Amino acid sequence: MSQNTPSLYEQLGGQAAVNAAVDIFYRKVLGDDRISHFFEGVDMDRQATKQKAFLTMAFGGPHHYTGLDMRRGHAHLVAKGLDDSHVDAVIENLGGTLRELGVAEDLIAQVAAIAESTRADVLGR
């Protein structure tokens, strides 16, 4: 990426956009019977804060993520049955969130590709 090309983070709208997306995303996730059970007992404010920092970093924004890597951070969920269908549901909810926010399809495709690139680690493969 050249210095003149804005990062995906900048193209999406920066921190305000990431914050809005994460808030909408978790409303969708918690309402999705396919995956909501993985969040039972989770401090969702803390989870959203971690997710905002992770996505900011993943999209090329400031790096303030201090959480576990994807494999370690999701191992307990894999033990509870997390599989490809659940990752698919997360990516679907993320795309729906971005569409709701009016994000262009080419940017949604970039976000989906980043999410897809974490699948093997999330699932411990």
VENLINTA-V670784 format. One record per backbone hydrogen bond with DSSP energy under -0.5 kcal/mol. CO is the residue of the C=O (numbers start at 1). NH is the residue of the N-H. Records with the same first field share a line. If there is no record, write none. Layout:
BEGIN
CO: NH  NH
END
This chain:
BEGIN
2: 5
4: 6
7: 11
8: 12
9: 13  14
10: 13
13: 17
14: 18
15: 19
16: 20
17: 21
18: 22
19: 23
20: 24
21: 25
22: 26
23: 27
24: 28
25: 29
26: 30
27: 31
28: 31
29: 32
31: 33
32: 35  36
35: 38
36: 39
37: 40
39: 42
42: 44
43: 47
44: 48
45: 49
46: 50
47: 51
48: 52
49: 53
50: 54
51: 55
52: 56
53: 57
54: 58
55: 59
56: 61
57: 60
59: 9
62: 64
69: 73
70: 74
71: 75
74: 77  78
75: 79
76: 80
77: 82
78: 81
83: 86  87
84: 88
85: 89
86: 90
87: 91
88: 92
89: 93
90: 94
91: 95
92: 96
93: 97
94: 98
95: 99
96: 100
97: 101
98: 103
99: 102
104: 107  108
105: 109
106: 110
107: 111
108: 112
109: 113
110: 114
111: 115
112: 116
113: 117
114: 118
115: 118
116: 119
118: 122
119: 123
120: 125
121: 124
END
